Amino acid sequence: LNPAKAKSSAKDLYTKISLDSAKATAAKRAFDKVYTNKSAVLQTTHSGAFGSTVQIAAKVDLSGMDTDDLTFYLYNSAKNSFSLLKVANVKVDKNGFLRFSTTQGGSILISDGPHTK
């Protein structure tokens, strides 16, 4: 996060990433109930807009997924819905870390292509 580009905020920005938190597990469960895609999920401690573009790197299990055709969604638990999450610079590096840039955090669902029922 480039502090010079971030919008001013009266509170700290927490960026811890979890792969197995209760929120991440609930988002994956909600997705799997409706859609047939293989998927993975990660949870950022900060939910909502970051105020700038952030680069995320996480060791996510993408086994059996086409890493050239990943689609990202943001889960809204209050509405039990998924919205397309705009991401850029998506790649899996030589150490197996999924890397991407985004402007929002929360329950991020990574799908093997666009979701299908």
Rosetta silent file (secondary structure, phi, psi, omega in degrees, C-alpha in Angstrom):
SEQUENCE: LNPAKAKSSAKDLYTKISLDSAKATAAKRAFDKVYTNKSAVLQTTHSGAFGSTVQIAAKVDLSGMDTDDLTFYLYNSAKNSFSLLKVANVKVDKNGFLRFSTTQGGSILISDGPHTK
SCORE:     score description
SCORE:     0.000 S_00000001
   1 L     0.000  125.977  177.636    0.000    0.000    0.000 S_00000001
   2 L   -90.328  105.512 -176.867    1.434    3.320   -1.010 S_00000001
   3 L   -57.341  -29.554 -179.374    0.475    5.717    1.826 S_00000001
   4 L   -67.692  -26.523 -179.320    0.980    8.728   -0.460 S_00000001
   5 L   -96.843  -13.618 -177.796   -1.781    7.452   -2.755 S_00000001
   6 L   -73.778  143.654  175.085   -4.156    6.230   -0.046 S_00000001
   7 L   -68.730  146.073 -179.449   -7.122    8.384    0.881 S_00000001
   8 L   -64.893  143.890 -178.751   -6.826    9.834    4.350 S_00000001
   9 L  -142.311  143.925 -179.986   -8.521    7.824    7.037 S_00000001
  10 L   -80.839  -10.292 -179.182   -9.076    8.418   10.717 S_00000001
  11 L  -124.341  159.978 -179.953   -8.489    4.739   11.477 S_00000001
  12 L   -68.111  155.612  177.491   -5.726    2.252   10.818 S_00000001
  13 L  -107.236  116.005  179.317   -5.881   -0.081    7.855 S_00000001
  14 L   -98.428  132.518 -173.539   -5.446   -3.732    8.807 S_00000001
  15 L  -125.978   22.287  177.671   -4.390   -6.044    5.987 S_00000001
  16 L   -61.355  143.999  179.051   -3.936   -9.468    7.564 S_00000001
  17 E  -116.581  134.129  177.351   -5.035  -12.328    5.287 S_00000001
  18 E  -124.980  143.132  177.936   -6.664  -15.527    6.528 S_00000001
  19 L  -104.348  -12.282 -174.831   -7.514  -18.632    4.515 S_00000001
  20 L  -136.847   26.000  177.832   -9.531  -20.445    7.162 S_00000001
  21 L   -70.593  167.190  178.120  -11.305  -17.832    9.274 S_00000001
  22 H   -59.950  -39.602  179.288  -14.986  -18.226   10.115 S_00000001
  23 H   -66.684  -41.864  178.680  -15.853  -15.529    7.551 S_00000001
  24 H   -63.995  -43.897  179.670  -13.777  -17.199    4.828 S_00000001
  25 H   -62.950  -41.832  179.318  -15.327  -20.585    5.575 S_00000001
  26 H   -64.906  -39.526  178.825  -18.851  -19.110    5.494 S_00000001
  27 H   -64.480  -43.087 -179.967  -18.192  -17.426    2.128 S_00000001
  28 H   -65.672  -41.653  179.085  -16.895  -20.670    0.612 S_00000001
  29 H   -61.631  -43.560  179.820  -19.848  -22.624    1.996 S_00000001
  30 H   -64.200  -41.048  179.291  -22.318  -20.091    0.533 S_00000001
  31 H   -65.709  -46.674 -176.332  -20.614  -20.229   -2.881 S_00000001
  32 H   -66.284  -23.298  177.930  -20.455  -24.035   -2.956 S_00000001
  33 H   -69.394  -28.148 -172.794  -24.189  -24.314   -2.165 S_00000001
  34 H  -109.465  -37.575 -171.492  -25.098  -22.514   -5.389 S_00000001
  35 L  -111.433  152.419 -176.227  -22.218  -22.842   -7.851 S_00000001
  36 L   -97.827   -5.900 -178.678  -20.373  -25.849   -9.262 S_00000001
  37 L   -63.473  149.596  166.793  -16.996  -24.193   -9.887 S_00000001
  38 L   -68.718  145.566 -176.272  -13.904  -25.214   -7.997 S_00000001
  39 E  -151.559  163.874  173.968  -13.118  -22.370   -5.655 S_00000001
  40 E  -142.410  163.335 -177.826  -10.884  -21.040   -2.921 S_00000001
  41 E  -141.707  149.153  170.415  -11.342  -18.149   -0.537 S_00000001
  42 E  -138.047  151.846 -176.944   -9.254  -15.685    1.405 S_00000001
  43 E  -121.608  123.908  171.940  -10.314  -13.141    3.988 S_00000001
  44 E   -92.752  145.275  179.999   -8.657   -9.782    4.498 S_00000001
  45 E   -61.863  -39.448  178.468   -9.046   -8.258    7.941 S_00000001
  46 E   -82.404  128.533  175.661  -10.059   -4.970    6.339 S_00000001
  47 E  -109.504  138.724  179.933  -13.454   -5.090    4.598 S_00000001
  48 E   101.139 -165.154 -177.296  -14.447   -2.552    1.973 S_00000001
  49 E   -67.633  137.912  176.638  -12.412   -0.064   -0.007 S_00000001
  50 E   -81.674  -22.661 -176.161   -8.721    0.194    0.833 S_00000001
  51 E    93.168   -4.496  179.179   -8.516    3.760   -0.487 S_00000001
  52 E  -166.091  170.896  175.495   -5.823    2.722   -2.944 S_00000001
  53 E   -79.202  131.646  176.899   -4.766   -0.284   -4.971 S_00000001
  54 E  -117.384  152.127  175.692   -3.120   -2.969   -2.846 S_00000001
  55 E  -103.461  127.487 -178.631   -1.126   -5.987   -3.905 S_00000001
  56 E  -111.851  138.283  174.359   -2.130   -9.228   -2.240 S_00000001
  57 E  -133.835  125.009 -179.077   -0.010  -12.373   -2.059 S_00000001
  58 E  -147.785  144.974  177.786   -1.356  -15.520   -0.427 S_00000001
  59 L   -86.212   88.518 -176.069   -0.578  -19.228   -0.560 S_00000001
  60 L  -102.258  137.701  177.906   -4.027  -20.349   -1.731 S_00000001
  61 L   -76.215  105.712 -179.916   -4.808  -23.959   -2.682 S_00000001
  62 L  -109.457   26.020 -178.575   -5.744  -23.712   -6.363 S_00000001
  63 L   -53.852  131.012  177.032   -5.444  -27.458   -7.022 S_00000001
  64 L    76.304    5.574 -178.705   -7.345  -28.520  -10.123 S_00000001
  65 L  -104.118  146.608  175.906   -8.118  -24.928  -11.116 S_00000001
  66 L   -80.295  100.597 -174.440   -7.166  -23.234  -14.384 S_00000001
  67 L   -71.298   -5.960  174.468   -4.971  -20.470  -12.984 S_00000001
  68 L   -90.668   -3.473 -176.331   -5.139  -18.657  -16.341 S_00000001
  69 L  -135.807   45.480 -179.998   -8.932  -18.279  -16.004 S_00000001
  70 E   -83.960  141.787  175.406   -9.554  -17.239  -12.400 S_00000001
  71 E  -121.834  137.933 -174.924  -12.522  -15.036  -11.557 S_00000001
  72 E  -112.040  137.571  178.673  -12.694  -13.096   -8.285 S_00000001
  73 E  -130.366  151.641  173.863  -15.819  -12.279   -6.271 S_00000001
  74 E  -108.510  127.205 -177.615  -16.457  -10.323   -3.089 S_00000001
  75 E   -90.471  131.738  175.177  -18.934  -11.948   -0.705 S_00000001
  76 E  -107.415  103.566 -176.056  -21.562   -9.820    1.055 S_00000001
  77 L   -67.850  -31.730 -179.985  -22.688  -11.860    4.080 S_00000001
  78 L   -65.072  -34.570 -179.800  -25.556   -9.488    4.932 S_00000001
  79 L  -103.520   -2.926 -176.229  -27.125  -10.081    1.506 S_00000001
  80 L    49.050   51.708 -177.515  -25.701  -13.595    1.009 S_00000001
  81 E  -139.372  160.838  179.102  -24.522  -12.501   -2.430 S_00000001
  82 E  -118.142  137.571  173.925  -21.392  -12.332   -4.555 S_00000001
  83 E  -122.774  147.416  179.723  -20.286   -9.423   -6.730 S_00000001
  84 E   -61.317  131.969  179.833  -17.541   -9.469   -9.311 S_00000001
  85 L  -104.222  125.068  178.707  -14.328   -8.090   -7.827 S_00000001
  86 L   -75.182  122.394  178.179  -12.092   -6.064  -10.112 S_00000001
  87 E  -132.056  163.176  177.808   -8.535   -7.377   -9.905 S_00000001
  88 E  -143.504  166.101  174.417   -5.375   -6.907  -11.967 S_00000001
  89 E    55.625   41.927 -177.850   -1.929   -8.444  -12.342 S_00000001
  90 E   -77.272  128.931  174.710   -3.122  -11.961  -11.455 S_00000001
  91 E  -161.341  157.901  170.881   -0.420  -14.610  -11.394 S_00000001
  92 E  -109.053  120.509 -175.671    0.804  -17.586   -9.438 S_00000001
  93 L   -80.774  176.727 -175.282    4.500  -17.156   -8.743 S_00000001
  94 L   -63.877  -17.924  178.701    7.197  -19.851   -8.729 S_00000001
  95 L   -96.306    4.771  176.975    6.677  -20.378   -4.975 S_00000001
  96 L    86.280   11.795  178.407    2.938  -21.035   -5.386 S_00000001
  97 L   -86.690  130.218  172.024    1.709  -17.672   -4.105 S_00000001
  98 E   -79.161  126.555 -179.143   -1.365  -16.222   -5.791 S_00000001
  99 E  -123.135  137.127  175.883   -0.660  -12.548   -6.429 S_00000001
 100 E  -161.275  163.859  177.462   -3.120   -9.883   -7.537 S_00000001
 101 E  -113.393  143.603  177.885   -3.997   -6.223   -7.131 S_00000001
 102 E  -156.045  168.811  178.315   -7.353   -4.899   -5.959 S_00000001
 103 E  -110.615   -1.286 -177.223   -8.933   -1.889   -4.302 S_00000001
 104 E  -132.122  152.536  177.275  -11.272   -3.782   -1.940 S_00000001
 105 E  -125.286  173.683 -179.185  -10.973   -6.291    0.841 S_00000001
 106 E   137.425 -146.018  176.871  -13.221   -8.715    2.674 S_00000001
 107 E   -84.653  105.008 -175.869  -14.237  -12.282    1.844 S_00000001
 108 E  -103.293  117.706 -179.580  -12.638  -12.800   -1.561 S_00000001
 109 E   -98.252  127.879  177.564  -13.781  -15.876   -3.464 S_00000001
 110 E  -107.357  120.089 -175.177  -11.502  -17.162   -6.236 S_00000001
 111 E  -113.026  147.534  175.081  -13.402  -19.217   -8.806 S_00000001
 112 E   -76.748   81.963 -176.061  -12.232  -21.461  -11.615 S_00000001
 113 L    85.595  178.367  177.080  -13.727  -19.200  -14.305 S_00000001
 114 L   -59.625  145.077 -175.798  -17.053  -17.327  -14.113 S_00000001
 115 L   -63.200  141.747  177.450  -19.471  -18.952  -11.672 S_00000001
 116 L  -131.338  145.154  179.820  -21.829  -21.604  -13.054 S_00000001
 117 L   -92.520    0.000    0.000  -24.824  -23.244  -11.423 S_00000001
